[in-house]
Amino acid sequence: MKGNIMLMTGSAVVLLGAAGCESVATSPCSNADGALDNAAFVFVATPHSGQRVSSGFAVRGCSRTFESSVQWRLTGRDGSTIAAGHTTGGGVDGFGPYSFTVPFTVAERQIGHLEVFETDESDGEGFPPGQNIIPLVLQP
């Protein structure tokens, strides 16, 4: 890859070209190896751990959950819920992408946590549901 830089960022690979710095990222729903075929999961592609975010930041990922439901919650430094909601991704018919934005208000810059998860509708039977906790710097 002469003249290019490959940046590996968790579940995405970004190829930066020398001329114009074009980028091509693989989807968090890439499944060339078949690993996602029959699995329940929630992946978060963005934001990344430690990223500085302001109100309205975008979250993007891939999931396969019960009834396609993906839950999310943003907590502040003290553990209180600042914002919460849900979106849809992939479900019984297969995996699929999801995205949402997170509006929030904080009085001062602080470390918070974005939780993106599936609720356990099986009441503890089977595998545990997918869960991600991503530390972020919340900016006023």
C-alpha positions in Angstrom: 0.0 0.0 0.0 2.6 2.6 -1.1 1.4 6.1 -0.2 -1.4 5.0 2.0 -1.8 4.7 5.8 -4.1 2.0 7.3 -5.7 3.1 10.6 -7.4 0.3 12.5 -10.1 1.6 14.9 -11.7 -1.3 16.6 -14.3 -2.7 14.3 -13.5 -0.4 11.4 -10.5 -0.1 9.1 -9.9 3.3 7.6 -7.6 3.6 4.6 -6.1 7.1 4.2 -4.7 7.9 0.8 -1.8 10.3 0.4 -3.6 12.3 -2.3 -6.6 14.0 -0.7 -6.7 11.6 2.3 -9.7 9.7 1.0 -11.1 7.2 3.5 -12.9 3.9 3.1 -14.2 2.3 6.2 -15.6 -1.2 6.5 -19.0 -1.5 8.0 -19.5 -2.8 11.5 -21.9 -5.3 9.8 -19.2 -6.8 7.6 -19.7 -10.5 7.7 -17.2 -12.1 5.2 -16.3 -14.8 7.7 -19.9 -15.6 8.7 -19.4 -14.9 12.4 -22.6 -12.8 12.5 -24.9 -15.3 10.8 -26.7 -16.8 13.9 -25.5 -14.6 16.7 -27.2 -12.1 18.9 -25.0 -9.0 19.5 -24.7 -5.3 19.7 -21.6 -3.6 18.2 -20.8 0.1 18.5 -18.6 1.5 15.7 -18.7 5.2 16.8 -18.1 7.0 19.0 -14.8 5.6 20.3 -13.6 5.3 23.9 -12.4 8.7 25.2 -13.9 10.7 22.3 -14.9 14.3 23.2 -18.6 14.7 22.3 -21.1 17.5 22.4 -24.9 17.4 22.4 -26.3 15.7 19.3 -23.3 13.4 18.7 -24.0 10.4 16.4 -23.8 6.8 17.4 -23.5 4.1 14.7 -23.2 0.3 14.9 -24.6 -3.1 14.0 -26.9 -5.4 15.9 -29.0 -8.5 15.9 -31.4 -8.4 18.9 -34.8 -9.6 20.1 -37.4 -7.6 18.1 -34.6 -5.5 16.6 -34.5 -3.3 19.8 -31.3 -1.5 20.8 -31.5 0.5 24.0 -29.1 3.3 25.0 -28.4 5.4 28.0 -25.9 8.3 28.7 -24.8 8.7 32.3 -22.8 11.5 33.8 -19.9 11.5 36.2 -22.1 10.8 39.2 -23.9 7.9 37.5 -27.2 9.7 36.9 -28.9 9.2 33.6 -28.5 12.3 31.4 -30.3 10.9 28.3 -31.8 7.6 27.2 -33.7 6.1 24.3 -33.9 3.2 21.9 -33.6 2.5 18.2 -33.8 -0.5 15.9 -31.2 -2.6 14.2 -31.2 -6.1 13.0 -33.5 -8.8 14.4 -34.8 -12.3 13.7 -34.3 -11.9 10.0 -30.6 -11.1 10.4 -28.1 -8.5 11.5 -28.4 -4.8 10.4 -27.1 -1.4 11.0 -28.4 1.2 13.5 -27.8 4.8 14.2 -29.1 7.5 16.5 -28.1 10.9 17.9 -27.8 11.8 21.6 -29.0 15.2 22.8 -27.8 16.1 26.3 -27.0 19.0 28.6 -24.2 19.2 31.1 -23.0 22.2 33.1 -19.3 21.4 32.9 -17.0 19.1 31.0 -16.9 15.6 32.5 -16.4 11.9 31.9 -19.6 10.1 31.2 -20.5 6.7 29.8 -22.6 5.7 26.8 -24.3 2.3 27.3 -25.7 0.6 24.2 -27.3 -2.7 25.0 -30.0 -5.3 24.5 -32.4 -6.0 27.3 -32.7 -9.6 28.6 -36.2 -10.7 27.5 -35.3 -14.4 28.3 -35.2 -13.8 32.0 -31.7 -15.2 32.3 -32.0 -18.2 29.9 -29.4 -18.7 27.2 -26.5 -16.3 26.5 -26.2 -12.9 28.2 -27.5 -10.0 26.1 -25.1 -7.7 24.2 -23.8 -4.7 26.2 -21.3 -1.9 25.5 -20.1 0.7 27.9 -18.1 3.5 26.3 -16.4 6.2 28.4 -16.7 9.6 26.7 -15.7 13.2 27.5 -19.0 15.1 27.6 -18.7 18.8 26.6 -21.2 21.5 27.6 
